[in-house]
């Protein structure tokens, strides 16, 4: 019986493919610090779509006013309307209008009326319920649910395997307590979800820097930051001495 001949060129191609696959696996292990599993907050293929969806939603939110800004805008429009409902000789609108004659007031309020129309147009845009071209509500909800599920599974796998936890997590929740780990597990899950949803990569601070509140996204994120921080303070029973300043 004759042995099947092997095409040298085909054998070389197969060997090169195997080497390339091994190199890719090695690069992944090096990137993960020798871990066979991804880091807890690593955005891998199973999370890429969900994280991308939330990033698009966050960008849309950044183009929106905060609730306080919106209320201030509506208040200003209301004040302008009140002044415009008066006769021109009684429109004050500030100290510069005091004791002015109707002839003096009229050109100034012509510009105010133009400003009012502009502000009203902005309010109409603001009151339209939309994400400014971003993902819809169902897509955002699905993305959040996906991140939550993956985060919980990663934590469970890490604890079952006895993997060392990253500094940012141990600094937040400490080591796993006994006999009741439920509050610890809940807090750890919420910290991980926050990091994945908002792209926090700080190696030490569990929640990253405290968010600003200049836009709708920042205001909402600041609320989430405060909620998780309060949960961590409660976990550590800090009471009035808050480690995570809220």
Protein Blocks (a to p, Z undefined) as FASTA:
>chain_A
ZZddddfklmmmmmmmmmmmmmmmmmmmmmnnopabdcfklccfklmmmmmmmmmmmmmm
mmpccfklmmmmmmmmmmmmmmmmpcfklpgopaklgopafklmmmmmmmmmmmmmmmmm
mmmmmmpgceehpacfklmmmmmmmmmmmmmmmmmmmmmnopacdfklmmmnopaddfbl
klmmmmmmmmmmmmmmnopabfklmnlpaddfkbmklmmmmmmmmmmmmmmmmmnonmjm
cfbaZZ
